[in-house]
Amino acid sequence: MNNLLNAQNGGTPLIIIEKSAYQAWLENQTEQSQTWLSNTQFSGKGLALIPNNQGELSQVLFVVTDASDFFACGDLIKQLPQGQYLLQAEPEHIEPISFGWLVGAYQFDRYISNKSTKQLASLAINNVDIVENAIKFAQATTLTRDLVNTPAADMMPVDIAQAALELAEKFNGNVKQIIGDELLVQNYPTIHAVGRASIHTPRLVDLTWGDSKNPQVTLVGKGVCFDSGGLDMKPAAGMRNMKKDMGGAAHVLGLAQLIMAHNLPINLRVLIPAVENAVSSNALRPGDVVTTRKGLTVEIHNTDAEGRLVLCDALAEAENDEPELIIDFATLTGAMRVALGTELPGFFSTNDEVAAGITLAGSKISDPVWRMPLYSPYDNMFDSTIADMTNCPTQPFGGAITAALYLQRFVEKTDWVHFDVMAFNVRHLSGRPLGGEAFGIRAVFDYLAARFN
């Protein structure tokens, strides 16, 4: 990304202003520039390429509604002719412009034979710190997107483990794995139960980094690499994009990269239960009863409610360390998408101060999140006549809340945040192409940085 954004001080001027400032800016331009913009019927919004007397590109103008929006300039890098541009903008707008510029360059072309050879433009910003920071955030976003976009055939539990190993190697962390039947030996029965039907062996990936003397933060990510629904099989339409069901794992790895790249003074642990929810003769059945790591017995009402099963063992393990904070990310329920749509991630928290801090952090950097209620009167919907609880209620209402309430039973003492995210763009937006997307990781990182730095 260094070739797309640098800290040099030269290039064709790229002026980025807000629409409210356009008229004042125009009045201070040369008569030639004013005439050019008038004759090209520039409306005071969007992109204008302004030539000099020789017809060569003299400067570029880009007018946006809100230049503090981190995605306002997300498509600009692909609209400009090749070359280097020197940013001219208000100081408070430089950081969001830099981030939008880089994430707008993203393209997942791993499986495209005839890759584009077009050279993208580069942007010069006379601020080394902003450049380096924007690159770190864009790299974390790219990692998350790439992991989600990769087809399940190339993103099974072993591949998620490999991504964690590569991160650990880059930042001097450590990774341990508990694989296959060893999950039973070491008491992770629900992870094993969900993943045992697949030829792709289930595993718990455990990444650690940082000084053990620092406050511990544990991230947990749902790593269901493909979700057929199990014996309660999904219809074809519901299965089509289930490669993204490991989006929680992708999010915690992206967030972990941000934490490590910025060297936050925390003791980081990342737990990823990685499985494929497949169909086979030994698949988990509706009506089976499994015993969780915590000791609670769970009657399986629906095998397609498997994410909470793999997460509950990992959350129980996460609390053993008594960390300062546990945060999990999961593509857990369609109900959350019904409630908030695909572009606003919902989250639950047992701590009001933490929830407010994450929400405020996200609102400042165009990474909005929305707190949902842990409405305890719904808890008795998990009642079972033969076990301690079921894995999901028999009625469909409030599905995101009930899924969170299930998970809450496995985190009793520690402050906890649970994100239920889409992990996927279903429409193109500025700087956000169709496909895998990172939701909430920048908000959480900024909260953590403010709290622990």
N, C-alpha and C positions, 0 to 999 in steps of 0.2 A: 504493500500500500504506500510505501515511501515514494514511489514514482507518481502517485496520484495526488499526494498532499505533502508539501515540504515547507521548510522555514526560510526559503530564499526571499529575495526582495526585488524580483523583476518579473516582467511579463505584461501582457496586454491587460490594461485596467478592466477589472470586473466590478462594476458598481451594483451593489445589492441594497435596495431601499424598500421601505414599506409604501404602500399605495398612498397613505395619508401624507407622505413627504414628497410625492412625485412632483407636484406643481411647483413647490419651492425649489426643488432641484432643477427643474426644467428652465426656470427663469434665470438661473445662473450659468446656463450653457451657451456655447457660441451660437451665432445665428445659423451657421451651417448645420449644427447638430439639431437645433430646433426645427429647421426646415426639413431635414431628413426624417425626423420622427413624425412631423406633420404629413409629409408626402407619402410615407409608408403607412399612414393611418394607425400609428401606434396608439393604443387606447389607454395607456398608463397602467397596464397590467401585463405581466409575463416578460418575454425575452425580446430584446432589440439589439441587433448587431449594427454598430454605427461606424461608417467608414470615414477615412480622411480624404483630402483632395485628390489623392492618387487612386482612390477606390480600395485601398487596403484597410483591413480591420483596424480601427483606431481605439475603440473601447466597446465594452459590452455592458448593457443595462439589463438588470433583472429586477422586476417589481413584484413584490409579494404582499399579501394581506397582513401577515404577521411573521416578521423575520425572527422572532424568538421561538417559533415552532421548529423543533429539531428535524422535521421532515419537509419543511416548506421548500427547500432547495434540493430535495431528494432526486429529482429527475434531471437536474441541470447538467450534470456531468456528461450525460448521454446526448444532450441537445447541442452542445458546443462543438465547433470545429477543433480538430487536434491542435495542440499548442499549450503554452503555459500562460496562465492568467494570474494577475496580482489582485488579491481581494481588497476592495475598498468598502467598508461597512462600519456601522456604529460598533463600538467596542463590545457592547453587551450581546451583539448578534454574531460575533465571530465564532464562538464555540458551537452554537447550534448549526450554523452554516457548514462548519468543518465536518461535523458528524453526518449531516445530511448528504454532503458531497460524497463522502466515502461509502456510506451504505447504499447510495444510489448507483454505485458502480457494480453492485452485486449481480452475479449471474451464475446459476448452477448449470454448468455445461459439461459435467463429467461424462455424460452419455451421448453427447452430440458429436457426430463424426466430423462435420464441416464447421469447425468453430470459427467464430468471427475473428477476422484479423484486424479489425478497426482499432486503431490506437485511441484510447480515451485521453481527454484533456487532463492537464495537471493544474493544481491550484497552489499558489504561493501565499503564505501567511507569515508575516514577520513576527512570529511568536512561537518559539520552540516548544514551550510547555503545552500550549493549546494543540499544536500539531501532534505531539507525542500522546496526549490524552485522547484525542479523537481517534488516533490509530488503534489504541488499546480497546476503546469501546466498539469500534467497527470490527475489529478482529473477533471479539467475543460474540457479537451479533452474527458474524459470518460462520463461526464455529457452530452456533446453535442452529442456524438455518441449514447448513450443510448436513448436519447429523439428521435433522428431520426430513430433509429432501431425499436423502439416500434411500433407495428401495430396500425393502426388508431382506431381500436375498443377499444384500451386501451390508446389512446393519442388524445383525443378530447379536445375542449376548456377548459372544466373543469379540465382536467388533466394537461394541460399547466399551468393553474392558480395554481394548486396544487404544481407544480414544483417551480413556483415563490414564493409561500408562504413558502415552505421549505427552499429556499435560504434566504428569508427575516428573517425567524426565526433563522437560523444559524448565520447570520451576523448582526442581530439587525437592519433590514430594515423594511419597511412598504409596504403593498400591498393594493391597492384599485381596485375594479372591477366595471365596468358598464356593465350590463347584459341585453340581450334581448331587449324588447321594450324601456327600459330606454335609450338605445343608441339613439333612436329617440328623446326622451325628452331632452337629453343633447347634441344633434346635432352631432351625428356620423352616418349620413344616409348611407354612402356607405358601412361601416362595416356591418350595419344591412341589407342592400340590398343584399349583397353577402351571408350572413349567415342565412337569414330568412327561407330558404327552408329546412333546416336541423332540425331534432328533437333535435340535440345538439345545445343548445342556443348559439348564438354568443356573444362575450364579448370583452371588452378592458381591458387588464390587465396592471396595472400601478404600478410599483415597484419603490420605492425611497429609497435612502441610502446616508449617509454621512452628513457632516456639510453644512448647507445652506450658510455659509459664503465662502465656497470654490467655485472655478470655476465650473460651471455646464456643464456636458457632458450628452447628451441624446442619448440613443440607441433605435432603433426601429427595431422590428423583425417581418417579415411576418409569421403569424401563421395559414396558411391554412392547417388544420389537415388532410384533404383528398380533393383532387381536381378531381372531376369527369369531370370537364369542364363545368358543369351546362348544360343548354339546348343545348349549342354547345358542345355536349358530346365528350370526347376523345375516340379514338379506344381502344380496350382492351390492346394492347401493350403499349400505351401511359399512360394508367391508372395504370399499374401494380405496379409501385414504387411510386405512388403519396402519400403514407404515409409520404414521405420525404418532402412534400411541406410545412411543418412547420419548415423546416431546418433553416430559418432565425431566428425564435423564439429560436430554440435550440442554435444557435450561440450567440445571444445576452445574453442568460442566462449563457452560458459558459464563455463569456467575462465578464459578471457582476460578476461571481464567482471569476475570476482572480482579478478583480479590488478590490473586497471586501476582499478577502483573503490576498492581499498585502496591504490593508488599504491605497490605493492611496488617496491623499488629494484632492478629487474632490467631488462635489455634483452630485450624479449619479441618473439619471432617466431612467427607462426602460419601453417602451411602446410596448405592443404586441397585435395587433388586431387578435383575435383567432376565427376562423370560420371553418365550413365545407361547401365547395362549392358543394351542393347537387342538386338533381332534384326533384321537387315537383310542385304542382299546383300553388304555390305562388312564384316560382323561378323567379329570374331576367331574363328578356327576351331580345334577340337581338332587338334593336330599341327603347327600353325604354330610358327615360332620367332621370337621378338622379342628385340631387343637393348635392354637397359635403359640408363638414364642412366649407370650405373656401368660399363657395358661388358660385363657378364655377359650371355650369351645364355641364353634361357629357352624350353624347349619346352613348349607349352601342352598339358597333359594334360587339363585340364577348364576350360571357359570360366566355370564357376560359382565358380572360385577366383580371382575377379577383384580382390577387395579388396587382397590382398597385392601384386598387380601395380601398382595405382595408388599404393599406399603406398611401394613400393620406390623409385620415382623421387623421391618427396617426401623420403624418409629420406636418400637419397644427397645430395640438395641440402641438407638440414638439416645434414649433417655437414661440408659445405664451410666453414661459418662457424667450426668448432671451438667450439661452445657448451659451457657447463658441463654441460648436461643436455639430452637429447632425450626427450620423453614423447609417445607416440602413443596415441590412443584409436580403437578400431574395433569394429564389430559383425562380428567376423571369422569365428567358427566356431560351428556347432551343437555341436561336441564339448565346448566349454567349458561349455555349458548342461547337457550330459549329466553332466559331471564335478561341477559346483558348483551346478546349478540356475540359475534365472533371477534370483535376488535377491542372489547373492554374486558380485561381479565378480572374475575371476581376472586376475592380471598377472604379467609376467615382468620380470626386471631383470638387468643385467650387473654391478650393484654391490650387494653385500650390505647396506652401510650405508644406501644410499638406500631399498632395499626395506624394511628394518626401520623406517626413519623414517616411510615412508608408511603402513605397517601400523599402527604405534603411533598415528599421528595419527588415522587412521580409527576406531580402537577407542575413542577418547575422545569422538567426536562422532556416534556411530551411523551411520557411513559405512564399514562393514567392507569390507575387500578381502583377497584371499587370494593369496599368492605361489605360482606354479607353476614347475616346473623346466625350464630350458633344457638338456634332456638330449641332449648332443652325439652320443652313439652313434646317434641316429636321423637324423643329418645325411645319411648316405649313401642314405637313402630318396629323395633328390632326384636321384640319378644318372640321367643321360640318355645314350643312345648317340649322339646327333647334336648335342647342345648342352651348354653348361656345366652345366645343371641343368634340372629340370622345375619347373612351378609348384606341383605337389602330388604326393605319393606315390600309387602305384596302390592301396595298401591303406588301409583306413579308420581304423586304430587310432592313438590318440594325436594326433588331428587338431589340437587346440589347440597342442600342443607343436611339431608339425612346422610349423604356420603361423608360429609365433614364430621357429623356426629359419630358415625362409625369410627372414623380415625381418631377422634378425640378420646375414645375409651382407652387408647394405647399410649396417650401422652398425658399423664396425670399431674405431674409436678412442675414441668418445665414450661416456660413461655413458648408458645407455638404459633406458627403462621402456616396456613395451608392455602396454596394457590391452585385454582382449578382453571386451566388455560386451554385455549384452542390450539396454540402452537402452529397455526396455519392461516395464511391469508387466502380468503376465497375470492377476493377481487384485488385488482391492482390499484394501489394508492401511491402517492409521491414517495419514492424511496423504499417502497414496500411491494415487491413483486408478488405474483401468485406463488403460493408454496410456503415452505417452512418460515416461521417467524419467531423472534424472541419477544416475549411479553413480560414486563415487570422486572427483568433482571437489572436494568439500569436504576430503577426506582429502589430496589432492595439494596443494590450496591451503594448508592448515595446515602441511604439511611445508615447502613453499616459503617461507612466511612465517617459520617458525622458522629456516630455513637462511640466508635472505638478508636478513632484517630487521636 
